[in-house]
Amino acid sequence: MAATKVSKSSDSGSTKKRAQSTRVSGWDFATWRTASDHQMLRSTMIAVYLLEKAPDWGRLVDRYERASRLVPVMRMKMVEGPVPIANPRLVVDENFDLSFHLNRFQLPPGSGWEDVLDAGRREGMADFDRDRSLWKVTVLEGLPGGRAALIFKLHHAIADGQGALRIGAALVDLSEDAPDLGPMPEAPESSDLSSKRAFGKTMLRDNADWVASTATTLAKEAVPSTLAAAKAPKETIEKVIDVAKSIAKFSKVETAPASPIMTKRSVNFHFEAFELPFENIRAAGKKTGHSANDIFLASISAGMRLYHEAHGAPVDALHISMPISTRTSPDDDGNAVGISHFDLPLNQPDKVELMNQLHQTVAQWRAEPVIGYSDQIGEASRFLPANMVLSAATSSDLTASNVPGPPIPIWIAGAKVEHMVPFPPLIGAAVFVSLLTYNKQACIGMSIDDAAVPDRDVLVQCMADGFAEVTGKPVKLGGFLPKPRKPRASRTTKKS
């Protein structure tokens, strides 16, 4: 997210990073603004790393200190503009305090997976301190077998799922013994935009730079575009029409959920998860000639069908939103996604035909011109009333996201990561189902609105059965941690 440049320190001659204040892009601004406007639209991402043992605290602190210097966004805070519609800027916090972002707790005896989920849920429902960097880490020690959990909390305005993994890459090792990383890098210098006057000057410069760059781009493209239009006027007109149609397709949002039972929304939610071997998904795709994402979406369709049937309320389709990556380079910062909206069929009995439909729908959305205009649409969203944005968000029945994680084992401060579990923000939907692969396992993390799904145990079982139905392999619930051993009741000596 943060643009950095290297300059020479005048006193020591050492290389020092100076992180310039960065104007938040249109899409990130939209994420920040909606999260500020309504509690239900908060975009807090939670990831839980289950560790085979408690990490070495000194090494962990050192690693986060180093990461905050190598990835400047970890030291940045959001600074609002002098007017509400001005894009905020990310600036290095001159009062950055690493200890504020790192917490460690010892769980009471008998604690287990449900306690980890509850802790993650509380973190997810709590807002950030908006005068500090937008991330937090909580380590929970004392889990069964000496295990520990690391809960990583991150605001969606500074990274998407793949961006969060990039930040995580600066924190992990490929073996238990940490390699020598050399001297600690210099910390990025802060930028002072605390006064509205200073921000106003920067905002004016931003706008002037934007006008200049836009004019330059238009000038460069004007002659080729004019020649292209002169040579092929029909094709040029068709292209313009295609873009307009694509934007209209994106802008067409539903006014209410399609589900007859998942209709309510609240600011309270819970997390649930289960795992299956990724090979089961890959083999099912290979057998039918489909991608892992096709299997993923078909399994969600089957799970939702089973859930609605369990309630005696079958439905033909649900409104689903799905992020589509626009990342052109692994080094791209911030959010690099567009959002697709389509109906997820629940009434297609032929699984191959269902996957054909889903594959075609997703491919069409990936090719939509509007996906490349995500930032521009985000810029324009500032003029939409907050209630309109909330209404559009809550009309989505569910959201689905598929993010590839590390294919091999990783360690954090000497502790091996046994499981990586994603819990994305609902942002108005009833359910968010996310798939994250790690070390040959596919973890399905689910964020579930309490009002929309009061019987989440039924939903989780139906979703696991949906994956079993599509992959042809059984899916067991639980298994993240051994059952905790309850503390023995103390014996009392009877007095004679």
BELQUIZI-V333468 format. One record per backbone hydrogen bond with DSSP energy under -0.5 kcal/mol. NH is the residue of the N-H (numbers start at 1). CO is the residue of the C=O. E is the energy in kcal/mol with one decimal. If there is no record, write none. Layout:
nh=NH co=CO e=E
nh=NH co=CO e=E
This chain:
nh=4 co=2 e=-0.5
nh=5 co=18 e=-1.2
nh=7 co=16 e=-2.1
nh=9 co=14 e=-2.2
nh=13 co=9 e=-1.2
nh=16 co=7 e=-2.1
nh=18 co=5 e=-2.0
nh=19 co=17 e=-0.6
nh=19 co=189 e=-0.5
nh=20 co=3 e=-1.1
nh=20 co=18 e=-0.8
nh=22 co=90 e=-2.6
nh=24 co=88 e=-2.4
nh=29 co=25 e=-2.7
nh=30 co=26 e=-2.1
nh=31 co=27 e=-2.0
nh=32 co=28 e=-2.4
nh=33 co=29 e=-3.1
nh=34 co=30 e=-2.5
nh=35 co=31 e=-1.6
nh=36 co=32 e=-1.4
nh=37 co=33 e=-1.9
nh=38 co=34 e=-1.6
nh=41 co=38 e=-1.6
nh=42 co=39 e=-1.4
nh=45 co=43 e=-0.6
nh=45 co=154 e=-3.2
nh=46 co=423 e=-2.0
nh=47 co=152 e=-2.1
nh=48 co=421 e=-2.8
nh=49 co=47 e=-0.5
nh=49 co=150 e=-2.9
nh=50 co=48 e=-0.6
nh=50 co=419 e=-2.3
nh=51 co=49 e=-0.6
nh=51 co=148 e=-3.3
nh=52 co=416 e=-2.4
nh=54 co=146 e=-0.6
nh=56 co=413 e=-2.5
nh=57 co=55 e=-0.6
nh=60 co=56 e=-2.5
nh=61 co=57 e=-2.7
nh=62 co=58 e=-2.2
nh=63 co=59 e=-2.4
nh=64 co=60 e=-2.3
nh=65 co=61 e=-2.3
nh=66 co=62 e=-2.3
nh=67 co=63 e=-2.7
nh=68 co=64 e=-2.3
nh=69 co=65 e=-0.7
nh=69 co=66 e=-0.9
nh=70 co=66 e=-1.8
nh=71 co=67 e=-2.9
nh=72 co=70 e=-0.6
nh=74 co=71 e=-2.5
nh=75 co=72 e=-2.4
nh=76 co=73 e=-0.9
nh=77 co=91 e=-2.8
nh=79 co=89 e=-2.7
nh=80 co=78 e=-0.5
nh=81 co=86 e=-0.5
nh=86 co=83 e=-1.9
nh=89 co=79 e=-2.1
nh=90 co=22 e=-2.9
nh=91 co=77 e=-2.3
nh=91 co=89 e=-0.6
nh=93 co=75 e=-2.9
nh=96 co=93 e=-1.6
nh=100 co=97 e=-1.4
nh=101 co=97 e=-0.6
nh=101 co=98 e=-1.3
nh=102 co=98 e=-0.8
nh=103 co=137 e=-2.0
nh=105 co=139 e=-2.8
nh=107 co=105 e=-0.6
nh=107 co=141 e=-3.2
nh=111 co=108 e=-1.3
nh=115 co=112 e=-0.6
nh=116 co=112 e=-1.4
nh=117 co=113 e=-2.5
nh=118 co=114 e=-2.3
nh=119 co=115 e=-2.1
nh=120 co=116 e=-2.5
nh=121 co=117 e=-2.6
nh=122 co=118 e=-2.4
nh=123 co=119 e=-2.0
nh=124 co=120 e=-2.4
nh=125 co=121 e=-2.0
nh=126 co=122 e=-1.1
nh=130 co=128 e=-0.9
nh=132 co=129 e=-1.7
nh=134 co=76 e=-0.6
nh=135 co=133 e=-1.4
nh=136 co=153 e=-2.1
nh=137 co=101 e=-3.2
nh=138 co=151 e=-2.2
nh=139 co=103 e=-2.6
nh=140 co=138 e=-0.5
nh=140 co=149 e=-3.2
nh=141 co=105 e=-2.9
nh=141 co=139 e=-0.6
nh=142 co=147 e=-0.6
nh=143 co=147 e=-2.0
nh=146 co=143 e=-1.4
nh=147 co=144 e=-1.0
nh=148 co=51 e=-1.7
nh=149 co=140 e=-2.2
nh=150 co=49 e=-2.8
nh=151 co=138 e=-3.1
nh=151 co=149 e=-0.5
nh=152 co=47 e=-3.0
nh=152 co=150 e=-0.6
nh=153 co=136 e=-3.0
nh=153 co=151 e=-0.6
nh=154 co=45 e=-2.4
nh=155 co=134 e=-2.0
nh=156 co=43 e=-2.8
nh=158 co=155 e=-1.7
nh=159 co=155 e=-0.5
nh=160 co=334 e=-0.8
nh=164 co=160 e=-2.6
nh=165 co=161 e=-1.6
nh=166 co=162 e=-1.7
nh=167 co=163 e=-1.9
nh=168 co=164 e=-2.4
nh=169 co=165 e=-1.7
nh=170 co=166 e=-0.6
nh=170 co=167 e=-1.2
nh=171 co=168 e=-2.0
nh=172 co=168 e=-0.7
nh=173 co=411 e=-2.7
nh=178 co=176 e=-0.6
nh=181 co=179 e=-0.7
nh=189 co=17 e=-1.1
nh=191 co=92 e=-0.8
nh=193 co=191 e=-0.9
nh=199 co=195 e=-2.3
nh=200 co=196 e=-2.9
nh=201 co=197 e=-2.2
nh=202 co=198 e=-2.0
nh=203 co=199 e=-3.0
nh=204 co=200 e=-2.4
nh=205 co=201 e=-2.3
nh=206 co=202 e=-2.7
nh=207 co=203 e=-2.5
nh=208 co=204 e=-2.4
nh=209 co=205 e=-2.9
nh=210 co=206 e=-2.8
nh=211 co=207 e=-2.7
nh=212 co=208 e=-2.6
nh=213 co=209 e=-3.1
nh=214 co=210 e=-2.7
nh=215 co=211 e=-2.7
nh=216 co=212 e=-2.5
nh=217 co=213 e=-2.6
nh=218 co=214 e=-2.8
nh=219 co=215 e=-2.6
nh=220 co=216 e=-2.4
nh=221 co=217 e=-2.2
nh=222 co=218 e=-1.7
nh=223 co=219 e=-0.8
nh=224 co=220 e=-0.6
nh=225 co=221 e=-2.6
nh=226 co=222 e=-2.7
nh=227 co=223 e=-2.8
nh=228 co=224 e=-2.6
nh=229 co=225 e=-2.6
nh=230 co=226 e=-2.4
nh=231 co=227 e=-2.5
nh=232 co=228 e=-2.9
nh=236 co=232 e=-2.2
nh=237 co=233 e=-2.3
nh=238 co=234 e=-2.3
nh=239 co=235 e=-2.0
nh=240 co=236 e=-2.1
nh=241 co=237 e=-2.4
nh=242 co=238 e=-2.4
nh=243 co=239 e=-2.2
nh=244 co=240 e=-2.2
nh=245 co=241 e=-2.8
nh=246 co=242 e=-2.3
nh=247 co=243 e=-2.4
nh=248 co=244 e=-2.2
nh=249 co=245 e=-2.4
nh=250 co=246 e=-2.2
nh=251 co=247 e=-2.4
nh=252 co=248 e=-1.1
nh=253 co=251 e=-1.0
nh=263 co=261 e=-1.2
nh=270 co=448 e=-2.2
nh=272 co=446 e=-2.2
nh=274 co=444 e=-1.6
nh=275 co=476 e=-0.5
nh=276 co=442 e=-1.7
nh=278 co=440 e=-2.1
nh=279 co=440 e=-0.6
nh=280 co=277 e=-1.2
nh=281 co=277 e=-0.8
nh=282 co=278 e=-2.6
nh=283 co=279 e=-3.1
nh=284 co=280 e=-1.7
nh=285 co=281 e=-1.9
nh=286 co=282 e=-2.5
nh=287 co=283 e=-2.3
nh=288 co=284 e=-1.2
nh=289 co=285 e=-1.3
nh=290 co=285 e=-3.1
nh=295 co=291 e=-1.8
nh=296 co=292 e=-2.4
nh=297 co=293 e=-2.6
nh=298 co=294 e=-2.3
nh=299 co=295 e=-2.3
nh=300 co=296 e=-2.0
nh=301 co=297 e=-2.4
nh=302 co=298 e=-2.3
nh=303 co=299 e=-2.6
nh=304 co=300 e=-2.8
nh=305 co=301 e=-2.2
nh=306 co=302 e=-2.3
nh=307 co=303 e=-2.1
nh=308 co=304 e=-2.3
nh=309 co=305 e=-2.3
nh=310 co=306 e=-2.1
nh=311 co=307 e=-0.9
nh=312 co=309 e=-1.7
nh=313 co=308 e=-3.1
nh=318 co=344 e=-1.7
nh=320 co=318 e=-0.5
nh=320 co=342 e=-2.8
nh=321 co=398 e=-2.0
nh=322 co=340 e=-2.2
nh=323 co=400 e=-0.6
nh=324 co=338 e=-3.6
nh=326 co=336 e=-3.4
nh=327 co=336 e=-0.7
nh=332 co=329 e=-2.0
nh=338 co=324 e=-2.6
nh=340 co=322 e=-2.4
nh=340 co=338 e=-0.5
nh=342 co=320 e=-2.3
nh=344 co=318 e=-3.3
nh=345 co=343 e=-0.7
nh=346 co=316 e=-3.3
nh=347 co=316 e=-1.0
nh=349 co=347 e=-0.8
nh=351 co=349 e=-0.9
nh=354 co=350 e=-2.4
nh=355 co=351 e=-2.4
nh=356 co=352 e=-2.2
nh=357 co=353 e=-2.4
nh=358 co=354 e=-2.5
nh=359 co=355 e=-2.7
nh=360 co=356 e=-2.3
nh=361 co=357 e=-2.5
nh=362 co=358 e=-2.6
nh=363 co=359 e=-2.4
nh=364 co=360 e=-2.3
nh=365 co=361 e=-2.0
nh=366 co=362 e=-2.6
nh=367 co=363 e=-1.4
nh=368 co=365 e=-1.0
nh=371 co=368 e=-1.4
nh=372 co=369 e=-1.3
nh=373 co=370 e=-1.8
nh=374 co=371 e=-0.9
nh=377 co=373 e=-2.5
nh=378 co=374 e=-2.4
nh=379 co=375 e=-2.4
nh=380 co=376 e=-1.8
nh=381 co=377 e=-1.4
nh=382 co=379 e=-0.9
nh=383 co=380 e=-1.8
nh=384 co=381 e=-1.9
nh=388 co=385 e=-0.6
nh=389 co=385 e=-1.7
nh=390 co=386 e=-2.4
nh=391 co=387 e=-2.3
nh=392 co=388 e=-2.1
nh=393 co=389 e=-2.3
nh=394 co=390 e=-2.5
nh=395 co=391 e=-0.7
nh=395 co=392 e=-0.5
nh=396 co=393 e=-1.3
nh=397 co=319 e=-1.3
nh=398 co=319 e=-1.8
nh=399 co=431 e=-2.0
nh=400 co=321 e=-2.0
nh=401 co=433 e=-1.9
nh=403 co=435 e=-3.0
nh=405 co=437 e=-0.6
nh=411 co=173 e=-2.5
nh=412 co=415 e=-2.9
nh=415 co=412 e=-1.9
nh=417 co=410 e=-2.7
nh=418 co=50 e=-3.0
nh=418 co=416 e=-0.7
nh=419 co=50 e=-1.3
nh=421 co=48 e=-2.7
nh=423 co=46 e=-2.8
nh=427 co=42 e=-0.6
nh=428 co=40 e=-0.8
nh=429 co=426 e=-1.7
nh=430 co=396 e=-0.7
nh=430 co=397 e=-0.9
nh=431 co=397 e=-1.1
nh=432 co=447 e=-2.3
nh=433 co=399 e=-2.8
nh=434 co=432 e=-0.5
nh=434 co=445 e=-2.8
nh=435 co=401 e=-2.7
nh=436 co=434 e=-0.5
nh=436 co=443 e=-2.3
nh=437 co=403 e=-1.3
nh=438 co=441 e=-2.5
nh=439 co=406 e=-2.3
nh=441 co=438 e=-1.8
nh=442 co=276 e=-3.0
nh=443 co=436 e=-2.6
nh=443 co=441 e=-0.6
nh=444 co=274 e=-3.1
nh=444 co=442 e=-0.5
nh=445 co=434 e=-2.4
nh=445 co=443 e=-0.7
nh=446 co=272 e=-3.2
nh=447 co=432 e=-2.2
nh=448 co=270 e=-2.6
nh=449 co=430 e=-2.7
nh=450 co=268 e=-2.2
nh=453 co=449 e=-2.3
nh=458 co=455 e=-1.1
nh=459 co=455 e=-1.6
nh=460 co=456 e=-2.7
nh=461 co=457 e=-1.9
nh=462 co=458 e=-2.5
nh=463 co=459 e=-2.6
nh=464 co=460 e=-2.5
nh=465 co=461 e=-2.5
nh=466 co=462 e=-2.0
nh=467 co=463 e=-2.0
nh=468 co=464 e=-2.1
nh=469 co=465 e=-2.4
nh=470 co=466 e=-1.9
nh=471 co=467 e=-2.6
nh=472 co=468 e=-1.9
nh=486 co=484 e=-0.7
nh=494 co=492 e=-0.6
